[in-house]
Amino acid sequence: MTNEFRMSSQPSRRRLLTTAGVTLLLIAVTTLGGCERMPTMTSGETMRLLTAIRTACSARSSEHLEEVRQKVEDARQDQRLSDTEYEKLIEIIAIASAGEWEAAEQACFRFQKANSG
């Protein structure tokens, strides 16, 4: 009877270890996912551009998004954006351009929130 008990408890133990491992992995991914590094805004221009991107996203307007992209390019050329601000804005615009409107809106929100403290 002891051998039967050991044999039947092996799958349960394996399942328990697997579940624990998956749970730890999910916790790690969730925790690290919230640690996205956001650039520091150096001017009000960045906030205005983020607001324009969010507006384009909420309207699901590719045309408006393209206009905002051009404004981002112009601001970069005029040195009104840092390299990191420019890269982050272009990254968000690319997300929206791929049709991931809500994800782009959330990225704008996180960027704004990271800089509002």
N, C-alpha and C positions, 0 to 999 in steps of 0.2 A: 504494500500500500504506500510506503514511503516513496518508492520509485515512481509510482503513478502520480503522486502529488508533485514531485519534482518535475516530471515530464509535462504535466499540465500547466505548471506555473511558469515554464520557460517562455511560451508565447506571450503570456500576460506581462512578464518582466520586459521582454523585448518591445512589446507595444508601449509599455509605460516609458521606457527609455527613448523610444522614437518620438512619442508625444512630447516628452520633456525637451528633447532636442529641437523639435520643430517650434515649440513655444519659445524657447530661448532665441532661436533664429529670428522669429517674428518680432520679438521684443527688441532685438538688436537693430533690425532693419527699420522698425518704426522709430526708434530713438535716433538713429543716425539720419534718417530721412528728414527729421526736423532740424538738423544742424546745417542746412544749406547756408553757405556763406554769401551774404549780400554785400555789395559794395556800398560805401558811404556816399550819400548824395552830397555833391559839392555846391549845388546851386538849385534855385527854384525851378530852373529849366527842366531838370530831371523830373521833378514832381509834376510839372505841366505835361510833359511827354507821357509819363505813366498814366495820368488821368485821360489823356487822349487815346492811349492804347486801350485802356479799360472801356472807354466809350465805344470804340470800334468793336471791341469784343462783345460787349453787351448787345450791340446792334447787329452783330454777325456780318459786319460790312467789310468785305475785302477791299473795296474802293477806298474807304476811309482809312483802313489799315495801311494801304499803300501810301496815302498822303502823310500819315504819321511817320512811316518809315523814311520818307524823303525829308521830313522835318528833323528826324534823328540824324540822318546823314549830314544835313546842313549844319546842325548844332555841333556835330563832331568836327566838321571842316572848319567852323568858326572857333573851335577850341572852347566851346561852352559846356562840353562834357569831358569827363576823364575817360581814359581807356576802359576802365572797369565798368563805368556807367554805360558807356556806348555798347560794350560787349553784352552786358546784361539786357539792355533794351532790345538789341538785335536778336538775342536769344528768345526773348519773350515774343517778339514779332514773328519769329520763325515758328514758334509753337502755334500761334494763332493762324498763321498762313497755312499750316498743315491741317487746319480745321479743328484744332483742339482749343476752341474758344474759352471754355470754362477753365481749363488748365492754365491758359495764358492770363486770364483774369485773376486767378488765384496767385499766380507768380507776381503779378503787379501788386496785389494786396500784400503779399509777404514782403516785397521790396519796400513798399511804403511803410508798412508796420515796423520793419527792422530799422527804419530811419526816423521814426516819429518819437522815439524815446528820449 
